[in-house]
Amino acid sequence: MIGDLNVKSAACSNEQALYPLHYPPIAADALVQSTCAYCGVGCGVDISVTEGQATSLEGSPEHPANFGRLCVKGTHLLDTVDVTNRLLAPEVAGQQVSWQTAIAQVADKFSETIEKYGKDAVAFYVSGQLLTEDYYVANKLMKGYIGSANIDTNSRLCMSSAVSAYKRAFGEDVVPCDYQDLEQTDLMVLIGSNAAWTHPVLFQRMQRAKQINPACKLVVVDPRRTATAESADLHLAITPGSDAALYNGLLNYLAERSALDHDYIAAHTQGFEETIAQASAWGLTQVSEFCGVTKAELLSFYQYFEQANKAISMYSMGINQSTSGVDKCHAIINVHLATGKIAKAGAGPFSITGQPNAMGGREVGGLANQLAAHMDIENPAHRDLVQTFWQSPHMPTKQGAKAVDMIEQMLTGKIKAVWVMGTNPLVSLPDHNQVAKAFEQCDFVVVSDCVTDNDTLAYADVKLPATPWLEKNGTVTNSERRISRQRSAVKPTGEAKHDWDIMSLVAQKMGFSGFAYQHPYQVFTEFAALSGYQNAGASKRVFDMSGLAPLSLTEYEQLQPVQWPIPMASSRPSQAAGASQIAIVSQIAITSQNKSTRVFANGEYATANGKANFFPVTPKLPEQKASKAFPLVLNSGRFRDQWHTMTRTGVAPALTQHLAKPFLSVNPVDASKYGLSDHQIAKVSSAKGELYVPVQVSDAVAVGECFMPIHWNQEFCGSATVSSLYDAAVDPISGQPELKHTGIAITAAKFEQYIDCYVSQALAEDIESQSGKRLVKSIAQHSAYWLKTKQPNSWHYQLATKTDQALTMARCQQLFPCQGEWLSFTDNDSQLSHIVCLKNGAVMFAAYFATAFTAASAESDFGNAKKWVDDLFAEESLSFTQVQALLSKTAPAAADESRKVCSCFNVTENSIREAVQAGADSVTALGKKLKCGTNCGSCKPELQTIINTCQSQLIDIKEVASA
């Protein structure tokens, strides 16, 4: 089913003749419209290219997902394009090889493994960072040609419970909402989602909707008081994991108040009686006790929902990452079905995806229990349909190993060869120690990535250089089912190839036909054709983008954002479309970009009889419980300026200034109980592992609860991989791990030495280049705790060492070898030791040592004046006065070392507080005075929090004065 593109290669080398690579030409100077690489909002970006280089970026004003808005991560996308850590050529056993050799090695090893152990002895673990075209080829290769369903994706960790619930309720994984619903609703409920930080552009859209319609309410359901909760009309800080009881109680309350839509229930649903019978046990008292909130709070929420003509429930990882995530999602769906607040403007259950192409992966069958185009592996008719379309030799008859199952099968030796693409499972999967063990003993590990090193690449037998975001070419689908083009802005760097191309070459080398793709357009139109193949009658699937199958190459290149379903009109020819017909199809795609495509609006669902399914839900608490040995509950998640495992964001200085280090949020009561203070390093342990992490004392978490971000890997921190604390407990239906709840114990960690260390970028790069020496690995050997942060002019390291690891001047010279002038200074009063190395007058290294942790030394990351020290690394030559100040760490009195709140305009907390005290009493006023909050808007919730805190303090001061 290859498309109509016919590319003839010019004169080329022997290897190029065997492995042709035809990527579209890229203009040296152009404005390239693409899509952001981060969350599932799917924002459009305009990239300016000058002389072949991406020079600037801004939001696409006409893209219907963001209308020009970008969050701070999207704004700084170009800052993450770092070639210093790029994987630029294939490697086998640590040695660079040709693509021909690498492809042969992968193909031969997979073929040998299949021949010796069977087709289920191999597996692919792919990623929501892949484009739909990449995803499709991977799925086709594994399921249609290898004949195994052992392909899963890291999207299993973020939205597979939502997928399973949609399928159980509607008959198909179809999100029944879109972003325009936010402007048309009366009530927005955010459950298990800190959207202000995780989906900032969408949250700004919610805030604007509330400004336009002040009667619209926002309810946030989250155990933590997050940035999102700060903006809510009502925050329900429920007991972690009790969400299903909250919605069961809502259903029961509405039934008792005769507030259900019985006409809709009778005409369009089934299973209501069993569901309401189960929910009837959840009165206000039962829900209050189970969820840990007052009856008054429950009544406020329930009355909001009852009084709203239209309500939308948006949920994310806080719901999905649970051992009962599918039931929690279905409890939400039950309420919307029972009230008829579904499949119409401003109403419905809306799962918000976490990755840029999690939805695209769902479309192509990227999960181990799916087939492409929303078909099912265990449905014989679907298997036959897909196999016929692909003309493939094999098709699995049962679902394959899901993500956690893959690790178990690698441990038992059932899976002998695994290919990881665009993800870092050593950081993201639960039970890190077992994951590491699985990769260590797996016979053959292939990793396709764009970086030279990460936690997973450390186990790779073969490393394949894949193109990253700026170089990729294809499509993605966002949370509202909108397909957008991701266009290459620059040519592939080094020898990097697109993922679909790499997999196609391996497939061909394995002897498989059907993979002679020369361009992603061919993959896309083939997939679009499959979505409409035999898709009619009683078994018609909602997912249908066959209207795009006739697109020409030019029309694919020009394709504007469009929301599926996009069926081929019955009056149109299905395969032999002429030029005029193709033009019509293209025009539909282009002109419909801003229109909503409402699904299920006629009340007909994708089930056998067209009726949606209620499901009786029995609320369950998490399996990983607190205990006497591990008395505190750990929650985890993302925060504003970082992304997943920091491959991109970790190298952008602008994104490391807001919250520069991992932390464990601990309530003040618990901090006092366990003898901990702000910034102090704690030892955190669970039944599965332990780590060291600085403490953040905060009443945003309840007594007995803690929170830790997920982002830091062992390229940036030696002991902050939060997945090492979680067991591999999963939802029995979706296979999604419980990554939001486990029991932990915390104690204050004691070290002999605390070091605040700065290394020039030139010195760091020089060390890295010396015989492949890894500075991070060397530092790890000399410290029990270490953290690496990118500054504008230097790398900042924070170390804590035991007695046998203590750093001296000699050890520093070994660890950071620099042929320069080494100076040392000891402060007799504080007994603090300082070391500085200068080379030709420029500072190359600076370190400050403390022998004990104190609150004063921890005010700003083991010491103050971080920005001042970093600024000195930008100087070509330091004056004698500057050297003295640096050596004694005597910062100018005017230096503002408070944390960065607005990353777009570098506005600090101190400057914001000063402005508030001077009369800037609103976010708008702060924006006019300091510009903070006027670009991406990501910092607006924090600005309001600072305003509230300052005004509260002023009131307290006035009360004390008057007394």
N, C-alpha and C positions, 0 to 999 in steps of 0.2 A: 504493500500500500504506500509506496514511496511517492512523494509529490512530484510536481512538474519541473523542478529545477534541474537543469542539465549544465553542470560546470565542467569545463575541460581545463585540466591543469597545464600550466606552462612548463617549460623546461625546468627540471628540478633534480635534486640528488636522488640516488638510488633509494634511500630511506623515504624521501618524500613521495617517490613513485609508489612505494609499497603502502605508505600511510599518508595519503593526501589529506590536506587540511585547508578547507576553503571557508574562511571567515569573511564577513562583509567588509568592504572598504570603509574606512573611517576618515572623515574629512579632517584636515589639519586645523581648520578653524570652523567651529560650528556651535550651535546650541542644541544639545542632546537632551531630549525628554526621556527620563527614566523613572524608576520607582525606588523609594528608600529601602535600605537593606535591613531594617530593624523589625518592628512589631507588625502585627496583623492589621493595623489601620490601613496600610498600603498607600502611603502618601506619595504623590507625584513630585519629582524633583527636576529642575532645569539645571543642566550642567553646561557651563561655558567652557569650550575647548579652544585653546590658543596654541598654535604651532605643535599640535599633537599632545598637549598636556591639559589636564583638567585644571582650570584656574580659579573658578568660582562656582558656587552652587546656591540655589534658593528654591523655595517651594514653587511648584507649578500653579499659577493662579487659577487655571481652568480645571484642574483635576478635581473630580467630585468627592474624593476622599478627604482632601485637606484644603482646597481652595487657596493655596499659597502658604498655609501655615506649616511650620516644621517645629518639632521639639528640639531640645538642645543637642540630642544625639544626632538627629538628622541634619541640623545646622552645621555640625562639625564633621560631617562624613568625610570630607576631603582631608581633614587632619589625620584620619586613620589610614590613609593610603601610604604605608610605610614599606619601602622595598628592602630595608636593612635586614628584616627577618623573613624575607620571601623565599619560598622553595621555588627555585628557578629551573631545575632540571630533575629528571627522574633519578632515583637512587635505589640500588639493590644492595642489601647488606652494608649500607653506609657508604657505598661508592657510587659516584655519578656514572650513569650509563646512558646510552641512546634510548629514544622512545621505542625503537624496534626491539631492543633487548628487553626493556621493561615490559612492554606489551606481551612479548613472548613468554616472559617469566610468569606473569599473572595468568595468562591463558593456559599455559602448560600445567601449572601447578593446580589450578582449579579443575582442569580436565582430568589430571591424574587422580586427584582426590575423589572426584565423582565416580571415576571408573573403579577405584579401589574400595570406596566406602559407601557409595550411593549418593544420589542427588541431594539428600538432606544433610550431607556432611559439610555443605558450604552455606554461607549466609552473607547477606548485605545488610549493613546498618547505615541508613541514609539520614537526610536532614531536611528540616523546613527551610534551610538556607539554600537548598537547591532550587533551580527553576523548574517549572512544570515539564519542560522538555527533557531535562535531566532525569527527573522523577519517572517519566513515562518510559524512557529507554531502560532504566534500571529495572522497573517492574516487568517490562516485556521480556528482558533477558532472563531474569530469575524465574518468573512464573511460566512464561510461554516457551522458553527454549531449554533452560536448565531443567525446568519442571518441578521446582520446589517453591513453596510459599515462604521460605526463610528470608524474607526481606521485611524489615521493619524500620521505623523512623523515630528520631528523637521527638517527633510530635506525639508519640505514644505517651510522653511524659507531661504533655501540656493539655491535650484536648480529646484524648481517645474516649474518656468517659462521656463527654458531651456527644461525641459521634454515636456511641452505643445507645444513649438515651434517645437521641433524635430518631435513630433507626427503629428502636422499640416503639416509640410513640407514633411516628409518622410513616413508617415503612421504608424510609430512606433518610440518609444523612443530609438533610436540607435545613439550612438556617433560614427561618421564616421572617427575618427582620432585615432592615438596612439602616444606614446612618440617618436618612431623612426622617425616620421615626422619632429621632431625638427632638426634632423641632415640632413634632405633631402630638406629643404625648402630654398627659397630665401628671404622670408620676414616673420617675426613674428610680429603680432599685438596683443598687450595685452590691452584689453578693460575692465575697471572696475576691475582690478586685480592688487594688489600689491604683485605679486608672489615672489619677493625677500624676503618678510617676511612671506607670507601665504603659499607658496609652495616652500620653499627654495631649496630643492633638484632638483626639476624640473627647477627652475630658473638657478641653477648652470649648469644644462645640456644645457640650452639655451645659457649661456655665453660660454660654451665650444664649442658649435656648431658655434658660431660667431668667435671664435679663429681659428677653423679649416677652416671656410669659411668666410674670412673677408668681402666678398662682400654681405653677408647676412645682412639685416637691421633689427633693432628692433624699432618698434614704440609703444609708450605707450600712451594710451588715458585715462586720469584721471584728475579730477579737482585739485587734490593735486600733489605737487612735492614729490613723494614718493621715497623710496630707489630704487624701480624698475625704476622710471622715471630718476633717476640720471645716470643710465647705458644705457639709450636709445639714439639711433641716432636722434630720434625726439620725443618730448613730446608735446602732444596736451592737454593743460589744458582747456578743454571745460567747458561750463556752466553746472553745475550739472543736469543730467537727459536728456541731449540733444543728446544722442548717436544715436538714430534712424535717426535724421536729417543728422548726419555725414555720415552714411552709405547710406541713400537715395541719398545724394549728390554724393557719390562715384559711385553709380550705374548710376546716370545721367551723370556724367563726363565720365565714361567708354563708355557709349552708344554714347555720342557725339564724342568720339575719335575713334569710330568703334573698340573698344577693347573688345567686347563681343564675346562669343563663340556661334554663332547662330546655328551651327550644333548640339551642345550639347543641347541647349534650345529646338530645334525642336524635337530631338529624345527622350529626357529623362525628359522633364518637361511640365507643363501646368500652365496657368494663367499668362504668362509673359506679355501679352499686357496690362492688367489692372495694373500690377505692375509698368511697365516702364512709363505708362501714369501718374501715381501718382508721381513717382520719378522725372519726368521731370520738376516739379515745383521747384525743389531744385537745383538751380544754385549756383555758388560760392558765390554770394552776399547774397542770402537767407541763405545759410548754415553758412557763416561767421557771420552774424547778430544773427542767432538763437543759434549758438554754442559758440559765444564769442571768436573766434580765427581769426587770419588774413587770408586773401586769400592766402598769400604766404605760410603760414603753411599748409593750406588745399592742395594747389598745390603740396607741397613736399610729403605729404602722398599719395595723389591720383596718383602722378607719380611713387612713389615707387610701389604701387599696380599694376599699368598698366605695368610697366617694369618687374615685377617679373613673371617668368614662373610658379612658385609655391608659394602660400601664405597660411599662416595658421592664423586664427583669434581665439585667446584664450580669453575667457570671464568668469567672475565669478560673485560674489555678486553685484558688481557695476552695472551690467546689470540686473541681475535677481531680485534684491530687489527693485521693482518699481511697480507702479500701471499700467504701460504699459510695463512690463518686457517681456511678450511673444512677443509683436510686436518688441521690440528692438532686441531680439534674431532672430526673423524672418528677420529683415532688414539685419542682418549680413549674414544669410543663403541665402537671395536673391542674394547678390553680388557673393557669391561663386557658386551658381547654374548658374548665368548668365555668368560667366567667365569660367565655366568648371573647376574651381580650387577646386575640391571636389572629394572625393573617389579615390584619387591617392596619391602616396607617396609625402609627404611634403605639402599637401594642404587640406583645409577644415575648417569648423566652429567647434571649439573644446571647449565645455563647461567643465571647470575644477571644479570638485566637492570639497566641503569643508570638508567633514567628511570621516573617514576611510571606511565606508560601506554605503554611500549614494547610490551608484550604486547598491549594493546588495538589498537595500530596494526597489529600482525601479523594480528590477527583480522579486521580490516576491509579488509585489502589495501592498507595505506598505503604499501607499497614498490612501486617501479615495475615489478617483475616478478611482482606478485600480483594476484589478484582478491579480492573480499570473501569472507569465510567460508571461508578456506583453499582457494580455488579458483585455477586457473592460467590466465593470459591465453592461453597458447599451446595450451590444451586446448579444441578446438571445442565439445565438449559442455558444458564449464564456462561458456564465453562465452555460449552459447545459453541456458543455465539462468539466469544472472544477468541477461541482457538481457530475457528473458521476464518474470522476476520484477519487474524495474524498469520494464518497458514503456518502455525507453529507445530513442532513435533510433540510437545508435551504440555500438560496442564495439571497442576496439583489438584487433588480431590479433597484435601482438607487444609485447614489453616496452618500456617507455619509458626515458627517460634517468635513470640513477641519479645520485646527488648530484654526484659528481665529473664525470660526463658532462654534467650540466646546465651546469656552469661552462664546459666546453669548447665546448658548443653556444651558450652566450651569447657567448663570445669570437668564434666563427666567424660569428655572426649568424643561426644557424638558429633559436634561441629568441629571440624579439623581446619577449616580455612574460612576467614572472615574478611570482608572488604568494607572498611569504614569510609564514608564520604561526607566531608564537610561538617563534622561534628566531633565532640570531645567527650565520649562516654566515661572516661576515667574521672571526669569531674561531675558530670550530670546524673549518672546512674546511681541508685542507692547502693549501700554496702560497698564502699570504695575498695576496701581491702580484698574482697572477693572478686571484684571486677578486675583489679590489678592482677590477681592470681590467675584469672581466666585468660587474660591476654598474654601473660607470661608463659603459660603452658600450651597455648594454641599453636598448632604446627606452622601455620602460615597466616600472617597478618599483613593486609594491604591497607594503606591509608592514602586517600586523595585529599589534599589540603593545599592551602596557599601559603602556609608558614613552615619554617624549617623545624620548629620544635614546639611541642606541647605535651601534655601528659600522655595522650594516646599515641602520638608519633614516636614516643620513646620505645614502644613495643613493635614498631613496624619493621617487617622484613623488606617491604617495598614501599617507597614513598613516591607518590605521583603528583606533580605540580598542577594544580587546578586553578583556573581563573577565579579571581575574587569579584566582588560586586561591581566595581568600576569597569571591569573587562567583560563581564558576562552578557549574553544576548539571548533573550527569550521572553517568557511571560511568567507572571505570578498572579495569584488570586487572593484577594483580601478577605476580611471577616464577613463582609456583606456580599460575597460571591461576585465581586467585580474583578474582571481580568484586566491587567495592565501590562504594558510592555516594559521590560527592563532592557534597555539598549546599551550596547557597548559605547563608552565614551572615549576609551583609549584602546590601543592594540594590546594583545596579551604580552605580558612582561616575560622576558627570557624565553623558555620553551613551554610555558604554561599552556594547557589546552582546556577547552570546555568539558565539563563532566559528561555530557551526552556523547561527545566525540571520543573521549577516553573509553567509555563503556562500549561504544559501537566498534572501536578497533579491537577490543578484547573479544567481543562477540564474534567478529569476523575471523579472528585468529583461532577461535575455538571451533570454527567450521560452520557457524550459523549464518543462514541467509536472512534477509529482512532487516539488515542494519547498515545498508549502504547510504546512510544519510550524509549529505554534504552541507546542510544548513539547518538551523533549528526550525525554520519555516516548514520544512518537510515533516518534522516530528509533530509540530503543532497541528497541521492540517490533517495528518493521519489520525491523531487523537480526536480531533473534532469530528472526523468522519465516523470513528468508532462510537462516539457518544450518541450518534443518531442511527447507527446500524441496527436494523430490526427493532427499533425503539418506537413501537406503536401498539395500539389496541389496549387490551386489559392489562398487559404487563408493561405498559409505558413507564419509563423512568423520568423523574423530574429533571435530573441532570441531562442536559442536551445542549450542546454548543455546535451542532452540525451546521447551523447557519453560517459558521465561519469556515467550514471545510473547503469551500470553493475559492477562498482568498488566494490571490496571486502573491508572488514574492513582494512586489511593490506595495500591495495593500496590507500585507502582514507588517512590513516595515512601518507603514503609516497608521497602523491600528491604534485607535484611541480607546480609553477605558470603557469597558462594556460589561454589563451584569448579565449572568446567565440566570435562567435558561434562554437560549437563542436557537430555537428549533429551525430546521429548514422548512419553509412554507410548503404545504402540499402541492401548490401550483408550480413550484420550482423544480427543475430537473435535479435529481439527487446526486448524480456523479458527473454527467456530461454538460455542466453549466457553461454557457457561452460567455463571451466577454461582457455583454450587457447584463447578464444575470449576475455575474461576479460583481459588477459595479453596484448592482442593487444591494447585494449582501453586504458589501463593504460600506455602503452608505448607511445601512441599518446600524452597523456596529459603530460608525463614527458619530451619527446624530443622536444615538440613544444613550450617550455617555452620562448625561445628567438626569435621566429618567429612572424611576424606581420600577423594578420588575417584581411585582407582588406574586408570591407563590401561595398556594392553598387558599386563595381569596374566594374561590367558589365552594369552599368547604370540603373539597375532595382531596383526600390524602393518598399517599403512595402505597397503601396497604391493599390486600387482595380485594376487600369489599369497599375500599375508598374511605373507610372511617378511621379516625385517629384512635389510638389506644391509650386509655387510662392505665395506670399500674399502681396497685396498692403498695405503699412504701412503709416499711418498718424501720424507723430511725435507729441507727447504730453509731456508737462512739468509735473513735479510732482504735485499731488493733494495737498500735505501739503506745502503750499507756505509761504514765508516770508510775513510780513505785517507791518503796522505802529507800532503795539504793540510788534511784534516779528520780528525785522528787519534783523536778521542774519540767514543764512542758516546753519543747522547742518548736517554734514555727520558723519558716524560712521563705525567702522570696527575693524579688528584684528591687533595686532602687534606681533613682532617677537617671543618673548620668552614666551608668554602666550597663553592659549588655552581655548576657550569657556568660561565657568563660573568658571575656576580655580580649579575645584575639584582635579585635579592632579597637575598641574603646580604651584598652589599657595602654595604647601607645599615643593617645591624644592628650597632651597636657591640659587642655581646656576641660577635659572630662574627668580629670583626677583631682580637681580642686574643691569640688562640692563636698564629697565625703571620700577622703583619700585612702581610707583603710577599712579592712573588714572589722566588724564589731559584733558583740553580743549585747543586745538591748536587755537590760535587767531592771526590774522595778526597784525603786529606792528601798522599799522594805526588804526585798531579797538581797540587795547589795549590802545593806547594813547587816543582815543576818549572816552573810558569808564573808564579811570583812573585805568588801570590794569597793573601789572608788573609780571615778571616771578615768578612762585611758589605761587603767591597770590591766595587766595581762592575766587572764584567768585560764586555768586548765578546765576544759569542758570535756566530759566523758559521757558515753552512753553504753548500752550493752554491746554495741558494734565497734566502737573505736573512741579515739580521743584526739583533741587538738588544743592548740593555744590560740587565744584571740583576745584583743583588747576589749574592755567592757565599756558600754555606753549606758550610763544610769539614766533611766527615762521612765516617766509615769505613763508613756504612751502604751506600754505593755502592762497587763494586769499582774497583781501579785501571784506568784507561782508560774508565770509564763515568761518566755524569752523569745527573742527574734534574732535571726542572723541572715545576712545576705548570701546569695548563692555564687557570686561571681568569681571569687579569687581561686586561681589554680596554682599549680606549683611552679609556674613561670613567674608569678608575681608575689606569692606568699608561701612560705614553707609549711604552714600548718593552719589552713583556713578552708579546706575542702569540706564543706558542710555535709556532703553526701556520705562522708565516712561515718557519720553518726546515725544514719538511717538504716533500718532493716529493709530487705527487699519485699516487704508485704505489698500486695497488689489487690486491686478490685478484681473479683473472680470473673467478671464479664468483660471489662475493658482491658484488663491487664495493666492499668495505670498505677504506678507506685504511689504509696502514701508518703509524700514528701513534705507534708505540712504538720506532722505531729510525731514526736517521740519523747521519751523521758530522758532527762539529762541530769548530771550533777556538776556543780561548779565549785572550784576552790581557787584561792589566790595562788598564782605561780610565783616562785621565788627564784631569782637569778643573781648571779655574781656581778653581772656587768650589763649595762644598757648603753647602746651605741646609736648615735644619730650620725649618719654617714652620707656624704655627697660625693658623687663621682662624675667627672665631666663626660659628656657624650663621646668625645674623641677618645678618652682613655677607655671607656667601657667598650666601644667598638674595637679598639686595638686589642684589648684583652680577649674579646670574643674571637677575633681572627687568628690568634696565636695557636696554631696547630689544633684548631677545633676546640680549644679550651672553653668550657662553659663557666662563666663567672657565677651564675646562679648556683650551679652545683658546688662550686668551691665555697661560696658563702654558706650554703646549706650544711656543709661539713663543719663549719666553724660557729654555728649558732643553733640554739634550741628553738628560737623563734626569729624569723626574718620576714621583712616586707619590702617590696620593691615598687617605687612609684615614679612615673615619668613626670618630670618638671619641665618647664619651658627650656631650661638651659643645662639641666643635669639630671642624673638618676639619683633618687633619694632612697637610701636604704635605712631601715630601722632594724636593729639586731638586739637580741637578748641572749646572753651566753651563760653556760654553767662554768664551774671552776676550771675544768680541763679544756675549755674552749676559749678562755679569755684571750682577747686580742691585745697584743703589745705593738710597739712601733715596728719591730722586726716582722711580726706576723702580718701587719697591714702592708708592709712593703712586699711581702710574698704574695698576699692575696690581691693587691692592686699594684702590680709592678709598674713603676713609672720612673724613668731616668730623669729625676728632677731634684729640687732642693726640698728636703724633708725637715719640717720644723715642728717642735713640740712645746707645750706650755701646760703647767699645772697650777690651778688656782688653789692657793694655800688655805683659803677660807672654806671653800666648798669641797676641796680635794677632787675636783673634776679635772680630767686630763683632756687636752685638745691636741690634735695632730693636723697639720696642713702640709700639702705638697704643691710646690710651684714649679712651673716649667716655662722658661723664657718670660717670667713675670706673670704668667697667667695661672690661675688656680686650677689644679687638676683633681685635687682630692682634699676633703676636709672631714674630720670626724671628731665627735664630742662624746666623752665617756663619763658615765655615772656608775657608782657602785651600789646604789640603792634606788628603788622607785620612791618618788615623792610626788605629791599632788602638784607642787610647783614645777617640777621638771616635766610633768606630763601635760601641762596646759596646752601645748601644741606639739603633739607627736614627739615625746621625749625631750622637748625643749622648745623654745620660741624662735622667732626670726627666720622661719623656713624660707619665706619669699626673699628676704634680704640676702640670705646666703646664696640662694639660687641666682639672684640677679648678679652677684659678683662673678659667677661663672661665665657671664656674657661679656665681661671686660677683657680686652686684649692684653692688658697689663695692669696689675694692681699697684697703687701707690703704697708708700711705706705706711701711711696712716690706715689705709684699707687692710693691709696685711695684718697690722697690729689688731685692728678691730675684729677681723676674721679669726685670728688665732685666739683671741680672748672671748670671741662670740659676744661682742658688745654692739648690738644693733642700734641704729639711730632711734632716738626716743619717739620719733613720729611714725615709725614703721607700724602699719596696721596688719597684724598677723591673725586676725579673726578669720573664720572659715568663709569660703566663697559661697554665696547664696545664688546669685545670678551669674551663671557661667557665660552667658552671651556677652554681657558687658562688664564682667569682672567686678561685680559689686559685692562688697563684704558685709558680714553681719553687723560689724561695728558702725559702718557708714549708714546702714539702714536704720539702726537704733538711733543714731544721732539725728537723722532726718525726721524720724517719728517724734522724737523729743522736741524738735524744732517746729512741729506742727503738721507734718505730712501724715495725716491720720487715716489714709485709705491707700489701697493698692494703686489706684489711679494717680493719687497725689505723689506717691513714691516714684511712679513711672515718669511723671513729668519732671521730677527733681533729679532722679538718678538714672533713668532709662530702664531700670530693672523691671522685668515683667512685660516689656513692650515688644519683645521679639517673638520668642517661641511660647512664652506664657507658662513654661514648666515650673517656674519658681513662684507663681502667684499664690498657691496655697501656703507656702512657707512665709511669704511676705505678710500674709494676713495673720499667720500665727505669731510672727514677731510683733506686729502691730498690737495684737491682743495682749501679748505678754507685757510689752512696754506700757500700755495703757493701764493694765492691772497693777503694775509696779508703781506707776504714778499715783493711782488711787490709794494704794497702801501707804505711800510716803505722805500723801496729804492727810490721811486718817491719823497717822502717827503724829504729824505736826500739829493737827488740831487737838489731839488728846493732850 
